[in-house]
Structures are given as structure tokens and as C-alpha cells.
């Protein structure tokens, strides 16, 4: 497999001399601005553990990396051409484009030399279906998953082939480590695909895409730019929290413009939730505006006639507002339109009652739910 455009390949010259330890560790990984994958040139391919290794040692323990050692050990692909073992663990790296033992595509986020966790050092290697290597910690995956990350840990030989593209595996591992994948700028389709694979790898969807998690924050970044796409993607995977934040940007979405494909994808439940949200807010706005302005005790300067004039002015103004009102009408717009009614009277008592009425209405409107 040819390296991706975001990768750089380093090939040893024909007259390569064995580098010193410093040269090896200072120039072993070439990064691509922190994104995508990096290609690791390994001038000293390590030997796999012999069969005489302590059988009582756990799989992860066999591949523990000594951070204080001058040459950290990690599993490398064998040079044979024998296909894949029955257990699904790669036993060969093909010569027709897939990485060789001295040229490997390594994740920039999950690698030995700059692991994402300073506490849990990598002790297992995951290989994506497109041959990108991810060095991760058994302890982290075991804690994040209820089924050993799809039964990937512990893995025979310290390596496990994963039936996932590197993009999806990358997001799943970010969720397990609870670190933001924002630097990779994942698309909404990729996020939705990843969310759909969470349960398969023992990760509770409601927990890992809940408000405050790294996946939720990445989903939420699409709320303002593509709210309907986010709502459909969240609804299709039954992700309530991302759907809620998307719904707050769909208060005035024209439901008649919703396509059949989007309606079918989100399903009847989430379609009803969005429809009822808009209907509820429209009804609540009418309830707040329709009741007429109240009266105060008659005075020598403001009698029943003058107060009725203000009530009629309120009715005319609110009817006009309701004709143009939408479920996303802002409280600032309501206040600006209704405050002009103070010009209809010179009575200070009427103005005080009007101000109190407007204030109470605004508070009630601002506390009306804005999400499903």
C-alpha cells in the first residue's frame, strides 16, 4: 500500500552505515504536521520473542516496553509471505504495496515515541485494515471497553489485526483515551460511522457520546454549520445529546423542506421530537402574547378610557408579531417591539405595569425549552 499523501517515506541509502543510538532515536519518526500518519524507518528490525519465553507471562507483559532502555522493543511484521493466521493476526506483510519490516505507516497520535498517556505506556500493537499501526495500552483499552476492545486485548504475539479503517480506529482510540481528535478534523460521516461501531467494541454509546465527552464536542462543532445533517446523523445512531444540540439550531427549520431520505434516516421518533419542539414553542409564544394588558385603579389623569387605548395598542402589536413570529424568535426582538407601546400613554402607572408585563413574558419565553 502506498503511503497516504499526509505521510512521508524514508528509505535507507544503498551505502547505509549503522547509525548511532542518538541518530536513530533523533530521526526515527518523521511527522506530518501532527496529522494523518507517519512512516517509521526501522534500520534495526527487532527479533520476536522466542518460544522459550516465560509461558506464565501475560500477552501484554511479553511486549512491555522499557522506557529507560536505549532501544525500546516493539513487534515488527515478519518478512515471510504466508498470509494471515486463522486467529486474524497478521503473519505477513505483502510486498505489493503493504508495509515491509523496514517501512511502516505509524499513527502520529498513537506511537511508541510520543504516546498519548504518560502513565500507560504502549504495550500492544493494533493494525488497521489499511495497514496503519497504532501502539496503545492494554490497561487503557481494558478500562474503556467491556469486551476487551472487541476482544483485541490481550492479543497473541502482541499484535492484533483490526477490521477497521485507520480513520475509524483512530477515533475509537481517541474516545477510549478521552483525548480530542479535533486535530484530525474528522468529517460528520466519519463521526457517525465511528459512533455506530462503539457498541461492537464494548463502549457504551450513551456514555462515550454524552455531553462533555471528546466525541460529543467533535459532533457539536457541526451544530452551527450543518445542524440538519448533524441531527440526522445523531438520530440515525440514537445519539440523544448531539441531536439535542442540533435541534436548538433547527427551531425555525421549514419542515416541508425535509427530504424523504432525511426523514427516513432520522426515523419516526426523532422526526416527531423535532416537529413537536417547533409546535410547542409556537404555541407557547401565542400563550404569552395573546392575553391583553391589565388595568390599574383609575386616577384623575388616567381613567378607564385611556387604559383601554393602551390595551388596544397591545392587541394590535401582538397580532402583528404573531403573524410574523417563528419558534426561534429572540427575546430581544420581542422586547424591542413591545417597548414601543410605552409611547402610547403618558401615565407612569400604565408604563410600570407594561414594563412588568414585558419582563415577565420575556422570562417565561427564555425558559421555554429550546431543544428536543
Phi, psi and omega in degrees: 000131180285141179301150179291161180302336181274011181246159175234136184253130177246118181249136181291138175293161184296328182261038183297130172257149181298125181283164174284169178302316183296318181296322181295311185284338180276343185224033183272332182238133177248122188263160177240072178056025178081000182246162175065223183234159176243152179259127183262123176262118187249096182287342180236079181300124181287154178275143177291163179298142179284163181292345181275006179299155183302115184293336181282348180287133180294163182300315180293322181297327181297335185246020176297138183256128179277107184294340181271352182286153178283346181219087182299139181265142175208154184292140177237150180295135176296158183270359183285174182234061189245016176079213185240142181289166182295334181282355181090002179273129182299132174247001182207152172238112187297154182274353185265058173110338179278158186300145175262183182290345180245005180216108187225145177269118186242137177301137177284339181268331183232089180217171185289323191277340174216069182294152182288342180237128178280347182268317183253103182280147181301135177221012177209149182245125175254136182243120180288169181294340176255027168065038171258135185264136178234121178261116186226175183259131175302320184297319180294315181293322179296324180286325184280337188239150177266353180230032179064038180055057181069034180061029179277336180235139351285153183245140179302130177078003179080006180225142179221128176282129181252135179279049183225143171294155183301323181298317181288314179300321179301315181291322178298319180290324175298320178295318180296320179276350183057049174238145187290134175267016186302329181297337180270355179047059181294145178284164179295322178296321179293320177298317180295320178296319179295317179299326179289345180258356184301311183298324180299331182253027172070025181243119184295122181301315183295333180276319187272351174238022178283161179304131180099350179271166183292324178291321178299315180299323179289320173301313186297338180295344179265359187297322183273330185268331181212065186297320181291320177298319178295318181297317180295315180297318180292318180295321181297333180253010179055048178257096189293316184296313175297325178296323179296313182292329176290323183296332179293343177258007181240022184297327181246020180295131179290105185297334178292342180272356180294129182284158178298323181295316179293320179297318180291322182292319182282337178085164185296322184296309182285332174296316178295320179302315181291318179298315182292329177298311180296317181295317181298316181291322177296317179295319180294322179296320177296318179299328182280329186267327189294316182305135183287165177293140181283176181244155172243172180299140181297145175232175181294334181260344183220101180260194183297324182295314181296323180289326176295325178299319178292322178296319178295322178296319177300315182297316179297316182294315183290326177296320177294320179294319180293331178293328181254358188291149176228162180299342179258017178304131184277153177294328178297321179293320179297315181296318181298319182289320185279333181295337179295342181292342178297338179285351182277352182216154175254359181282124181293325179294319177297321180294321178296316179295322179295316179297318179296321179295316180296316182298314180298319180296320180294319179297315179298322181290320181291336178268000176287132183308139179248002180228165179294000000 
